[in-house]
Amino acid sequence: MPNLLVVENVSKSYGNFTALNNVSLEIPKGSIFGLLGPNGAGKTTLIRIINQITYPDSGRVIFDNAPLNQKHIQSIGYLPEERGLYKSMKVGEQALYLAQLKGMSKAQAKEKLHYWFDRLDIGHWWDKKIQELSKGMAQKIQFVVTVLHEPELLIFDEPFSGFDPINANLIKDEILRLNQQGTTIIFSTHRMESVEELCDQIALINRSNKILDGKLVDIKRSFKSGTYEIGIHCENQSELEQQLAQKFSVSPGEFKSFDGASSLRVKLNDKDSPNDLLHYLTSLGMVSHFVEVVPTVNEIFIEFVKDNVNG
Amino acid sequence: MDKLLLIIKREYLAKVRNKSFIVLTVLSPVLIVGMIALVVYLAKVNSDDKRVIAVLDESSFFDYHFQSSVQENYVEFKDIKLQTALDSVNQLGFYGLLYIPTGTHIDDVADQITFYTKVSPGLDFLSSLEQRIQHRIRDEKLKELEISPQGIKKLNQRFEMNIVNFSGQKNVKGISEIKAIIGGGFGYLIMMFIIIYGAFVMRSVIEEKTSRIIEVIISSVKPFQLMLGKIVGTSLAGITQFVIWIISAGLLSYVMLSFMGIEFDVINHQANISNGAIETLEASASKDTLQLYINELVQIPWVTLVVSFILYFSLGYLIYSSIYAAIGAAVDNETDTQQFVFPVITPLMLAIYVGFISVFDNPNGPIAVGFSLFPLTSPIVMMMRLPNGIGDGGVPWWQLITSIVILMITFLLIVWLAAKIYRVGILMYGKKPSYKELYKWLRY
């Protein structure tokens, strides 16, 4: 898949502080790209560079095979983490203004706004001032304003903050729908379960450096260690554990069994296949649970960032 | 460019539609004119309340000297004792009793003149009473010295210096004051505009920061565009306000004047204008002198003045308001602005004070020249010097050009620096700004 955005060796420092150190990224067209990292890692700086709010000290950014320039501003939609709207301005007027700043004509913007307002069922807010709306309502407006000009690239920084679960779901579905229509999405969040759910690709930035990137499935695959979590019913549990420990390395399982089955974690040796383990287990008792332990993004994140700090 | 226009339009409308702005625009002229009307009205009400003053003159030096006026009614008591007079004054509720004892010489009498009153009399009233008595004593003494009133009139000859410049043009007295007032007016206007609307720009920047919309906007436009649009939009709103003020104040004063014209007349009559002053007024109202004034006023280089006003006003306002914008960007809320705003206002104040003290006195002196070249004060101080014209006797050309060139260079430099601080500042939250911090931002 061709890349929509390529970040090449980008560095940026503020005085003595290095915000980004030689970071490179490739974001394929049509992907949902998770940009992860602890607070202060440099994600926001990178996003601001992509939005041309700040400029890199060295390195460059390629957008759709051309060096990033002012024309690309209207091809990008950005929902910053620190976001807000003019409080005393009316919803419709404000949305029109922001859309026009993105290069849309007034008529075009009006048409699209009505489409989105109808879609999210917020048309009756048009003449209200932002200060009359709740935070969640204002967030909806903010979302519409971000996607209104149908950019090729959408950048969401913590898009779900400020939404209740129902509206968060609504927005998530809209993001997925936009992605299906071909929009590339960069997603920066600390909510790892949504990364897990949405992202095809991720990059992990810590202390100004990119420390990990790639397809989510590849990363997960590379992090699994051939460990299985099993639940098994048998008469003598301690005997079972001893027998298993002779062939494999065994530790207590992390799931809770509801029906009194033993919960164990079993790590395969290199020569055994999962089938061998399953065969063996069925000979010992009734297997109620058998699942490969794949690290969650959350675990990968914590492990990597912790290692990075210690190292 | 399109985006800049959009921003200017929004900033203008946001300002103009603001409720407090509307209230201020509409109410200010009403308030000011209303206040003046109220003062005049109160003065009228006050003077309606006539004071009745009894005069007991035992000396007969002051016979028929106290004539009743709009404010005071004099009642002469004759042939009664002081105590009786006092009692009746008290009973009748008069304002007071002027007691003039008997005596052969006016000096002896004057020493003994006493005013009896319940309340301590107003300063105005007292001095007018004193003046009346003083006049009478003077007249009496002149009679003693055998000087006729005609002789006095001759003595009171006024002298006026004729002022002619080297090219033979006659100067009128007071014209330099008029010029100073015109120049001072322009300078004052520039200062007021900068202080009021510069603060508006600053507040608007802070509002964008605190409402967190700033990052959304600068992902669409350059920070500099936003800053410029904001400054221009706000100043257009300011100009709108000023124009409304001037027009409505003009209309209102016209209405007020036509209602109160009579009262002004009364006030003029009341005023104690000495004979000499009236003569001068009459003299200056003479056709020739009036013509001279008109000539002088016409000769004030109005075109130069207006052109330079526009130039100095725009450059000065842009310099200061971009500093204000940078301050707004550097802070998180308005309370933090004090430490930065004060040094900004200082040169403006200095310019006004220096202008009123030094420039009026000596428009081409070293202080006036210095301050009209220094870029942070030149818009105000140069405007005060300019009514004297350019070239001969006025501001030398080289000074005007140097001043404008320095101002333009400063303008570019300051806007560049302010834009840098602004660009960094708008995205900074929770940092206590200090001058050191700002200096660091300049290098980002």
Interface residues (C-beta under 8 A of the other chain):
Chain A: Y14 G15 R48 N51 Q52 I53 I73 I76 Y78 P80 E82 R83 G84 L85 Y86 K87 S88 M89 Y97 L98 Q100 L101 K102 Q142 V145 T146
Chain B: K3 L6 I7 R10 A14 N18 E207 E208 S211 R212 I213 E215 V216 I217 I218 S219 S220 V221 P223 L427 Y429 K440 R443 Y444
